[in-house]
Amino acid sequence: MGRLIAIEGADGVGKNTAARGLCEALNAAGRSAVVIGFPQYGETAAGVTIGRYLAGDMPVPVTAEAAAVLYALDRREWRPQIAEACDTHDVVIFDRYIASNMAYQGARVEPAATRGLIDWILRLETEQFALPAPSRSFYLDTPWALARELILQKAQRSYTDRNFDEYEADIALQQRVRANYETIVAADLLGPWHVIQTSDGTEMRPRDVIVGEMIKQI
């Protein structure tokens, strides 16, 4: 079974760039690696619904608990593909995984309810939906001002034609998400974590430097 590596962080921190870079580096070194990104927009029933939700196209309100189930269900629907990737590759790299659901939905409830919801999502995904925990997770720490600039540089998303989706547009939410990730990392929820500073404060560090730091850890 391949090692599972999760790359996590708030919006605009360079998760996709880091995941692709790590995959390329591992393959170049003779290790078979593949990237799986979540949500699976357009590929799962939950992914299609999540896309509508993030585009602001849902006809009814979506509670944090309902959103948590949708994000978890997206991965549950994709579990056969995860299992196949684990059987056929040395390393499976997740561009967002379970911790993302914990951090984001935990940011949508009152502070007193945050940790309870985080723990509930952890049990939902790893116990009830039987999704495998990662061998190691990387948290990409990027200043919000710089991350916001990077969001604007993203290519056109399949689920919205707006510059910012529902989560990206909410600055207060983004700050709470970051705080939740810090809690998750400090508690080693889902297994061991490593924090990577992706910038010098004003600009992003080169991709190869960030990838090199991840390679040392795995």
C-alpha positions as CSV (number, residue, x, y, z in Angstrom):
1,M,0.0,0.0,0.0
2,G,1.3,3.4,-1.0
3,R,2.1,6.1,1.6
4,L,-0.6,8.8,1.8
5,I,0.5,12.4,2.0
6,A,-2.0,15.2,2.5
7,I,-1.2,18.8,1.5
8,E,-3.4,21.3,3.4
9,G,-4.0,25.0,4.0
10,A,-6.4,27.8,3.5
11,D,-7.4,29.1,0.0
12,G,-4.6,30.5,-2.2
13,V,-1.7,29.0,-0.3
14,G,-0.3,27.0,-3.3
15,K,-1.6,23.5,-2.4
16,N,-2.1,22.4,-6.0
17,T,1.3,23.8,-7.0
18,A,3.0,22.0,-4.2
19,A,1.2,18.7,-4.8
20,R,2.1,18.7,-8.5
21,G,5.7,19.6,-7.7
22,L,6.0,16.9,-5.1
23,C,4.5,14.3,-7.5
24,E,6.9,15.3,-10.3
25,A,9.9,15.1,-7.9
26,L,9.0,11.7,-6.6
27,N,8.4,10.3,-10.1
28,A,11.7,11.8,-11.2
29,A,13.4,10.0,-8.3
30,G,11.9,6.6,-9.4
31,R,9.0,6.6,-6.9
32,S,5.6,6.1,-8.4
33,A,3.4,9.0,-7.2
34,V,-0.1,10.4,-8.1
35,V,-2.1,13.4,-7.0
36,I,-5.8,13.2,-6.0
37,G,-7.6,16.5,-5.5
38,F,-10.8,17.2,-3.5
39,P,-13.5,18.0,-4.0
40,Q,-14.1,16.0,-7.2
41,Y,-16.1,18.7,-9.0
42,G,-18.2,17.2,-11.8
43,E,-17.1,13.6,-10.9
44,T,-19.2,12.7,-7.9
45,A,-22.8,13.6,-6.9
46,A,-21.5,15.3,-3.8
47,G,-18.8,17.1,-5.9
48,V,-21.4,18.6,-8.2
49,T,-23.5,19.8,-5.3
50,I,-20.4,21.3,-3.6
51,G,-19.7,23.2,-6.8
52,R,-23.2,24.7,-6.8
53,Y,-22.9,25.6,-3.2
54,L,-19.5,27.3,-3.6
55,A,-20.9,29.2,-6.6
56,G,-23.8,30.5,-4.5
57,D,-26.3,28.5,-6.5
58,M,-28.0,26.6,-3.8
59,P,-31.8,27.3,-3.4
60,V,-31.7,26.5,0.3
61,P,-29.2,27.4,3.1
62,V,-26.4,24.8,3.7
63,T,-25.5,24.4,7.4
64,A,-22.0,23.6,8.5
65,E,-23.1,20.0,9.3
66,A,-24.7,19.5,5.9
67,A,-21.6,20.9,4.1
68,A,-19.4,18.6,6.2
69,V,-21.4,15.5,5.1
70,L,-21.2,16.6,1.4
71,Y,-17.4,17.1,1.5
72,A,-17.0,13.7,3.4
73,L,-19.4,12.0,0.9
74,D,-17.4,13.3,-2.0
75,R,-14.4,11.4,-0.7
76,R,-16.5,8.4,0.2
77,E,-17.8,8.2,-3.4
78,W,-14.1,8.4,-4.6
79,R,-12.9,5.7,-2.1
80,P,-12.5,3.0,-4.8
81,Q,-10.2,5.3,-6.8
82,I,-8.2,6.1,-3.6
83,A,-7.8,2.3,-2.9
84,E,-6.7,1.7,-6.5
85,A,-4.2,4.5,-6.3
86,C,-2.8,3.1,-3.1
87,D,-2.4,-0.3,-4.7
88,T,-0.6,0.9,-7.8
89,H,1.6,3.8,-6.5
90,D,4.3,4.2,-3.9
91,V,2.9,7.6,-2.8
92,V,-0.6,9.1,-3.1
93,I,-0.7,12.8,-2.6
94,F,-3.9,14.5,-1.6
95,D,-4.5,18.1,-2.7
96,R,-6.9,18.8,0.3
97,Y,-8.2,15.9,2.3
98,I,-10.1,15.3,5.6
99,A,-8.5,18.1,7.6
100,S,-9.8,20.7,5.1
101,N,-13.4,19.7,6.0
102,M,-12.6,19.9,9.7
103,A,-11.0,23.3,9.4
104,Y,-13.6,24.9,7.1
105,Q,-16.8,23.6,8.6
106,G,-15.4,24.2,12.1
107,A,-15.0,27.9,11.1
108,R,-18.7,28.2,10.2
109,V,-20.1,27.5,13.7
110,E,-19.8,29.4,17.0
111,P,-16.4,29.1,18.7
112,A,-17.8,27.0,21.5
113,A,-19.0,24.4,19.0
114,T,-15.9,24.4,16.8
115,R,-13.9,21.6,18.5
116,G,-16.9,19.4,18.8
117,L,-17.7,19.7,15.1
118,I,-14.0,19.1,14.2
119,D,-14.0,15.8,16.2
120,W,-17.4,14.8,14.7
121,I,-16.1,15.2,11.1
122,L,-12.9,13.3,12.0
123,R,-15.1,10.3,13.2
124,L,-17.4,10.6,10.2
125,E,-14.7,10.4,7.6
126,T,-12.3,7.9,9.2
127,E,-14.7,5.7,11.1
128,Q,-18.1,5.8,9.4
129,F,-16.9,6.3,5.9
130,A,-13.7,4.3,6.5
131,L,-11.4,6.7,4.7
132,P,-7.7,6.1,5.4
133,A,-5.8,8.6,7.5
134,P,-2.7,10.1,5.8
135,S,0.8,8.9,6.8
136,R,1.9,12.6,7.0
137,S,0.2,16.0,6.4
138,F,1.8,19.2,5.4
139,Y,0.3,22.6,6.4
140,L,1.2,25.4,4.0
141,D,1.3,28.6,6.0
142,T,0.9,31.7,3.8
143,P,0.1,35.3,4.8
144,W,-3.6,36.0,3.9
145,A,-2.8,39.1,1.8
146,L,-0.4,37.1,-0.4
147,A,-2.8,34.2,-0.5
148,R,-5.6,36.5,-1.7
149,E,-3.4,37.7,-4.6
150,L,-2.8,34.1,-5.6
151,I,-6.5,33.3,-5.6
152,L,-7.0,36.0,-8.2
153,Q,-4.3,34.3,-10.4
154,K,-6.1,31.0,-10.4
155,A,-7.3,29.6,-13.7
156,Q,-11.0,29.6,-14.4
157,R,-12.7,27.1,-12.0
158,S,-15.2,24.6,-13.4
159,Y,-17.8,25.5,-10.8
160,T,-17.9,29.3,-10.8
161,D,-17.0,32.2,-13.0
162,R,-16.4,34.5,-10.1
163,N,-13.0,35.6,-8.8
164,F,-13.8,34.4,-5.3
165,D,-16.1,31.6,-4.3
166,E,-18.3,31.6,-1.2
167,Y,-15.5,30.6,1.1
168,E,-12.7,32.7,-0.6
169,A,-14.8,35.9,-0.4
170,D,-15.3,35.6,3.4
171,I,-12.1,37.1,5.0
172,A,-13.3,36.4,8.5
173,L,-14.0,32.8,7.6
174,Q,-10.5,32.5,6.2
175,Q,-8.9,33.7,9.4
176,R,-10.9,31.2,11.5
177,V,-10.0,28.5,9.1
178,R,-6.3,29.3,9.7
179,A,-6.8,29.2,13.4
180,N,-8.5,25.8,13.1
181,Y,-5.6,24.4,11.1
182,E,-3.3,25.5,13.9
183,T,-5.4,23.6,16.4
184,I,-5.5,20.5,14.2
185,V,-1.7,20.6,13.6
186,A,-0.9,21.2,17.3
187,A,-3.0,18.2,18.3
188,D,-1.6,16.0,15.5
189,L,-5.2,15.1,14.5
190,L,-5.1,12.6,11.6
191,G,-1.5,11.8,12.3
192,P,1.8,13.7,12.2
193,W,2.0,17.2,10.7
194,H,4.8,19.4,9.4
195,V,4.3,23.2,8.9
196,I,5.9,24.8,5.8
197,Q,6.3,28.5,5.6
198,T,5.6,29.1,1.9
199,S,6.7,32.8,1.7
200,D,9.2,35.2,3.1
201,G,6.3,37.5,4.0
202,T,6.2,39.4,0.7
203,E,6.5,36.8,-2.0
204,M,6.3,33.0,-2.3
205,R,9.4,30.8,-1.9
206,P,10.3,28.9,-5.1
207,R,8.3,25.7,-5.6
208,D,11.4,23.6,-5.7
209,V,12.4,24.8,-2.2
210,I,9.0,24.0,-0.8
211,V,9.0,20.6,-2.4
212,G,12.5,19.9,-1.2
213,E,11.4,20.5,2.4
214,M,8.6,18.1,1.9
215,I,10.9,15.5,0.4
216,K,13.1,15.7,3.5
217,Q,10.2,14.9,5.7
218,I,8.9,11.8,3.8
